[in-house]
Amino acid sequence: MLQPIIIEGEQIGGQLSTTSDVENYPGFAEAIKGPWLMEQMKSQALSFGVRFMADNIVSVDLSSRPFRVSGRRDTYLAESLIICMGAQAQWTNVPGESVYRNFGVSSCATCDGFFYRGQEVAVIGGGNTAVEEALLLSTIATKVTLIHRRDTLRAERILQDRLSRATNVEMRWNTVVEEILGSPKTGATGLRVRNTQSGSLDEIAVGGVFVAIGHKPATSLFAGQLQLTPTGYIEVASRTTQTNIPGVFAAGDVTDEHYRQAVTAAGMGCMAALDAERWLNGIPAEVAAA
């Protein structure tokens, strides 16, 4: 009974709308298609009276209520606002990457690692995310090649120590990917890499490629208005989805740089809806969280 409006944005359904097989969302014993799951969620919301607006937001004014959200087509006023614009994996943009994305190229080992059980895979990156992906894949794949453009990792020492104990992980230092190789029938089959010191080219045969060079949350609209972390994610109060502005809440990948799963984002969406409802009814966040 709160007259909710959802402004869909350019990529309706977010990252799941471009995910082929989803195996780790609760309630489905078999893999399901990401676009189908998003259609079901939209239909469910529509059945409860939610209004969907096909618009792209270009500016927001959170200085006073009602909050003003301006799109390319219209301007929207709201007594409460839930920000769930998600994040996008950062890609290398080398030739072949976009061609084989979701067909041998992934940005999520938790989501897609199982597809490469018993195969050789490669991970691109050198930070915490890359090392965590490599460690997870080392329990699934027969061999993991970690490709890093420098000669030292940026990951935390404890992760580096764990990686050094993984016997099936090979490091490729001072190496950059020039091209992802493959074919339309088989998907990605390997990498063409270049040593940054010698300039020599080499090819690595792998069944899967995991790009782990970070994620970028869609939070640029809120810079200067909401409190953001050093990496650009929206800060929320402990045990709530409340931002530093009363009545403005955030959920999902705009706040989460650790888990980045559909189920955790959906759970935070539920939290944000409850937080917004309680706030509109005058219940303080610290009481609601107690």
N, C-alpha and C positions, 0 to 999 in steps of 0.2 A: 504493500500500500504506500510505497514511497515514490512512485512514478519514475523508476530508474530509466536512464538513457545510456545506451552503449554506442560510442562512436568508434566505428570499426577500423578506420585507418586504411593504409594502402594494402597491407598484407593481412587480409581477413583470416583470423585464426592463428596468426603468429607463426612461430617456427614449426609447429606441428602441421600446419597446412602444406608444408613442403617436405614432410617426412613420409617416406614410403611405408615402412613397417614399424609399428609400435608394439613392442612386446612387454613393456614394463608398466603399463597402466592398469590399475586394479580392476578386476571384474571380467577380464577377457583371457580365457585359457589359450586361445590362438592369437597369432599376430593380427593386428587390425591396421587399417590405413589411416594415417594422420588426417587427411582431408575429411574422411568419413566421420572420425571422432569429433572434429570441429563442427561438422554439420549437425551432428546429434546434440552437441552442447548448445548450439544456436537454437535449434528447434525446442529444446527443453526451456531455454530462457524465454523464447517467444510464447510458449504455452502459459507462462506466468505473467504475461503482460509487459515484458520489457520492450522498449522501442529501440530499434537499431537505426543509426544514422550513418549513411555512406559519406564520410567526409574525412579530410586530413587536417589535423590541428596544426596551426602555424604559430600561435602565440597563446599565452595564458596570463591572467592577472589574478594573483592570489592575495592582493593587498587588502581586500575587503570582501565581505559577503554581500550579495551572492557572488561566488567566484565566477569570473568571466573566462570562457574558453572559446577562442576564435578559430574557426576553420576556413577553408577555402570557399565553402559554400554558405556557411551560416555562423552565427554566434550563439553560444549556449550559456545559460546561467544556471548555477547549481548551489544549493545550500551546503552540500557536501560533495567531495570529489575523491574518487578512487583511481589512482594511477597504476595501470598495469600494462604498460606499453612494451614490456619485454626487453630482450637484448638479442644481439646478433653475434654469432661467432665471427671472429676476424679471419679472413682468408688470405692466402699468399698471393692469389691472382696470377699464378703461373699458368701457362698453357696446359689445357687438359683438366684443370681443377674443376671448373664449372661444368664441363662436359660429363665428368664421371662422379659428380656429387650425388650422393645416395646410391651410387652404383660402383662402389669400391673406394669412394672418398667420403670421410665422415669427420665430424667435429666432436663426437661424443662416444668414447669407448664404453661407458656404462650402457648407452642405448644400443650400440651396434656391435660391440665386441664379440658377442656370442656367434655372430655370422661367420667369424673367422677362426673358429675353433680348429686347431690342428694345422693352421696355415702360418706363413711368415707375413709379418706386417711391419709397417714403418710409422713412426711418430715424428712429427715436425715440431720443434720448439725446444726451449731450454728452461722454462720457468716451472713453478709448482704444478700447473695444469699438465704440462707435457710429461713430467716425471710421474705424476699420479696416473695418467693415462697409460704410460709405459709399464708401470708396476701392475696395474690391473690386467693389461693385455698379456703380460708375462705369465699369468696363470691360465690363460686361454690359448694363446698362440704358441707355436713351436719355437719361434724366434721373433724378437722385436728389435728393430734397428731404430735408434734414436738419433735424429739428424739435427745438429745444432750449428748455427753459423759462427759461434765463437768457440774458444778452447776451454771454457769453464761454464758450468751451469749457473743459472740465477736462482734455482730452487733452494728451499731451506735445507740446511745441513742434514737434518734427520731424514729427509726424503732422499738426498743424495747417498746417504749411508745405506739405506734400504735398497736403492737401485744398484749399488756396487755389489750387493749380495745376490742379485738376480743373475743366475748363470746363463740365461738365454737372452740377455739384453746386450746388444753390441752398440757402442758409441761411434758415431761418425762426426768427429770434431771439424770445425772450420769448413763446414759444408753447407751449401745452399741448393735448393731444388730448382732446377731449370725448367723441368717439364714433367707432367704426370702422363705416363704412357698407358695405352690400353686399346680396346676396340669396342665398337658398339655392341658386339655380341657378348663379350666376356667382361666388360667393364675395365676398371683399372687393373693393370698387370705389373706395373713397375714405375720406377722413377729414373729420370736422368738428372744427375747431380754434378755439381762443380765444386772442387776444392778451392777455397778462397785464397789460399797461399800459393799453390802451384798453378792454379788455373786449369788443371786437368779435369776432363770429363769422365764420368763413369755411369753405369746403369745398375740399378738394384731391382731384382725381381721380387715382388711382393704381391700378396693377394688383396691387401687392404692398406689404405693410407689414412692416417688420423692427423688432422691439422689441429695443433694445440698451441696457438700463439695468442690466445686470450679471447675475451668477449667484450663487446661494447654495448653498454646499456643505453636505451633510448631515453636519455634524460637531459639532453641539451636544452630543451624548452624550459627547464626548471632551474637552470643555473642562475644564481643570484637571488632566487626566491626560496628554494628549499635547501636544506643542509644536505650536502653530498659527501660521500667518502672520497679519499684521494684518488680512487680509481673511477669515480663518476657514478657510483650507485647511490640511491636515495637512502639516507639514514632514517631508521624508524626506532621508536622507543622499545625498550626491552619488553618482550612478551606481548607486543601489540603490533599493529600496522600503522600507528600514528606517526606522522611526520612532525617537523618542528612547527608547522602551522596548524592550529586546531581546526578540525573539520576536513583536513586533507590527509588521505591515507594512501599507502602504496603497497602493492602485492606482486609477488612473482619475481621474475628475473630482473626487474628494475632495482630490487633491493638485495638480491641473492647472487653473490659471486662464488658460492661454494657448492651448492647442490645442483641447481639448474635442471630440475626434472619437472615433467608435466604434473606429476602427483603433488610435489611440494608447492608448485605454483597454484594448483587448484585449491590446496589446503589453505594457502595464504589468502586466496580470493574469498573463501568462506570467512576467514578471520576478519578481512577488511569489511565485508558486508555487515557482519555483526558489530564491528567497531563503529562503522558509520551510523548504523541504526541506533545504537546506544548513545552515541554522541548527539544525534539529532533529538533524542528523547531526554537529553540533559544529564546522562549518566557519565561521570568523569572516567577517563581511561584507567586511572589507578584502581577505581572501584570495580570496573568491569574485568580487570585482569586479576583481581584478588580471588 
